[in-house]
Amino acid sequence: MAEIAVLVLALAAIASVGAHTLLTGAPPTPTSPIVRRVVLDLVPAHLTGTVLDMGSGFGGLARRLARHCPQAQVVGYERSPLPWLISRLWQMLRPLPNLRLIRGDFRGAPLESASLIVCYLIGPIMTDLAPELAARLAPGALAVCNTFALPGWRAIDSRVADDLYLSPVFLYRMPDSLPG
Ligand SMILES: C[S@@+](CC[C@H](N)C(=O)[O-])C[C@H]1O[C@@H](n2cnc3c(N)ncnc32)[C@H](O)[C@@H]1O
């Protein structure tokens, strides 16, 4: 009986992650440790204000950002319930005072007051996001994007991770990176 319960729970978890991947268009694949280091290299540790992880998944990158920028408030937005729940469990077990994990759509996030946004999202989402960020991010705000660039934007810095895929990571700043 216990085996059946475990199987049902496992299938429900897989179905939930699969359904939300279809819904959002992005799987909850975490940024790898090698790429995380590259991301953190591009993020000033003295940053203040609000850092938004746009789709925080299991929360690993958001936690690293919270430790890297102790004077900033890191807020992760995640739509998929299971990854979000796991990130909340970590936060209950090992609380970081400057980290909040919200279950919700990052399109409702207060982009206007963000000092930094971080994205690891696929190409079509970045295409949709680019004009919204251009309209809503404040001057001086930074954006760090893992693997998928913001179409049309000019990076002020970029790095290539030493991983299997040679993943690129891009740093943008408002308004210097805007097209035109
Ligand atoms: C590739 S994962 C990145 C996880 C984490 N940011 C990292 O780099 O380790 C992308 C996540 O974005 C989430 N996502 C996609 N669209 C979203 C939206 N509109 N609002 C909130 N989360 C979203 C997905 O559910 C997925 O977990």
The ligand as an ORCA input file, in Angstrom:
! r2SCAN-3c Opt
* xyz 0 1
  C      15.356     27.320    -16.176
  S      14.493     27.581    -14.647
  C      15.605     28.678    -13.804
  C      15.624     28.464    -12.281
  C      16.553     29.399    -11.528
  N      16.292     30.780    -11.864
  C      17.987     29.080    -11.813
  O      18.584     29.783    -12.660
  O      18.530     28.125    -11.231
  C      13.163     28.666    -15.183
  C      12.010     28.723    -14.223
  O      11.189     29.830    -14.597
  C       9.854     29.496    -14.234
  N       8.964     30.429    -14.959
  C       8.797     30.535    -16.304
  N       7.906     31.513    -16.597
  C       7.521     32.044    -15.404
  C       6.650     33.111    -15.032
  N       5.981     33.828    -15.961
  N       6.517     33.405    -13.716
  C       7.199     32.707    -12.757
  N       8.031     31.678    -13.052
  C       8.197     31.352    -14.356
  C       9.731     28.048    -14.627
  O       8.673     27.409    -13.936
  C      11.111     27.498    -14.231
  O      11.093     26.942    -12.945
*
